[in-house]
Amino acid sequence: MCIYLGTFVKRFNMPTIDTIDGIKVCIYGGEHRPPHFHAIYNEFEVVIEIETSNIYAGDLPNKQLKKVFDWLAGNSEWASEVFYELNPELL
């Protein structure tokens, strides 16, 4: 089940793969290319490409965005593996 909130579609039972100081890092199944993850903090949400670290859509406050980029620097390979595990049709 999905509900529409602002720019993004929020899915119930969000697959949170990590939490960083209240920031949820989520990767969904049934997604699209490029490989990416969602970082959610309060009413903010950003979508970041795993391989390039580019912001695909959305925004976060600067302090939280820095934490997300720091997390990605140490977890990009794992995040990519999780993305393709949840989206094997994109391999």
C-alpha positions as CSV (number, residue, x, y, z in Angstrom):
1,M,0.0,0.0,0.0
2,C,1.2,3.5,-0.9
3,I,0.2,7.0,0.1
4,Y,1.3,10.2,-1.7
5,L,2.9,12.8,0.5
6,G,4.5,15.8,-1.3
7,T,7.0,14.9,-3.9
8,F,7.5,11.2,-3.1
9,V,5.3,8.2,-2.7
10,K,5.6,6.8,0.9
11,R,5.3,3.0,1.2
12,F,4.1,1.3,4.3
13,N,6.5,-1.1,5.8
14,M,9.4,1.0,4.7
15,P,12.6,-1.2,4.4
16,T,14.8,0.9,6.7
17,I,18.3,-0.5,6.2
18,D,20.0,1.9,8.7
19,T,19.3,4.8,11.0
20,I,21.8,7.6,11.5
21,D,20.9,10.0,14.4
22,G,17.2,9.9,13.5
23,I,17.7,9.8,9.7
24,K,16.1,6.7,8.1
25,V,18.1,5.2,5.2
26,C,15.6,3.2,3.0
27,I,15.9,1.1,-0.1
28,Y,12.7,-0.1,-1.7
29,G,11.9,-3.1,-4.0
30,G,10.2,-2.4,-7.3
31,E,12.4,0.6,-7.9
32,H,14.0,2.1,-11.0
33,R,17.5,2.9,-12.2
34,P,19.9,4.5,-11.2
35,P,20.6,2.5,-8.0
36,H,19.6,4.9,-5.2
37,F,18.4,5.1,-1.6
38,H,16.0,7.4,0.3
39,A,17.1,9.3,3.4
40,I,14.2,10.5,5.5
41,Y,14.4,13.0,8.4
42,N,11.3,14.5,9.9
43,E,9.4,16.1,7.0
44,F,12.4,16.0,4.7
45,E,13.3,13.3,2.2
46,V,16.2,13.1,-0.3
47,V,17.0,10.5,-2.9
48,I,20.7,9.9,-3.6
49,E,22.3,7.9,-6.3
50,I,24.5,5.2,-4.8
51,E,27.3,5.1,-7.4
52,T,27.7,8.9,-7.9
53,S,26.5,10.3,-4.6
54,N,24.4,12.8,-6.6
55,I,21.2,14.1,-5.2
56,Y,18.4,12.7,-7.5
57,A,15.5,14.5,-5.8
58,G,14.5,16.2,-2.6
59,D,16.5,17.8,0.2
60,L,17.6,17.5,3.8
61,P,18.9,20.1,6.2
62,N,22.7,20.5,5.7
63,K,23.7,18.9,9.0
64,Q,21.7,15.7,8.2
65,L,22.8,15.7,4.6
66,K,26.4,15.7,5.6
67,K,25.7,12.7,7.9
68,V,24.1,10.8,5.0
69,F,27.0,11.5,2.7
70,D,29.4,10.3,5.4
71,W,27.4,7.2,5.8
72,L,27.4,6.6,2.0
73,A,31.1,7.0,1.8
74,G,31.5,4.0,4.1
75,N,28.6,1.9,2.9
76,S,28.2,2.4,-0.8
77,E,29.2,-1.1,-1.8
78,W,26.8,-2.6,0.7
79,A,24.0,-0.2,-0.3
80,S,24.4,-1.2,-3.9
81,E,24.2,-4.9,-2.9
82,V,21.0,-4.3,-1.0
83,F,19.5,-2.3,-3.9
84,Y,20.1,-5.1,-6.3
85,E,19.0,-7.8,-3.8
86,L,15.6,-5.9,-3.6
87,N,15.5,-5.2,-7.3
88,P,17.0,-8.2,-9.1
89,E,15.2,-7.4,-12.3
90,L,17.6,-4.4,-12.7
91,L,20.8,-6.5,-12.8
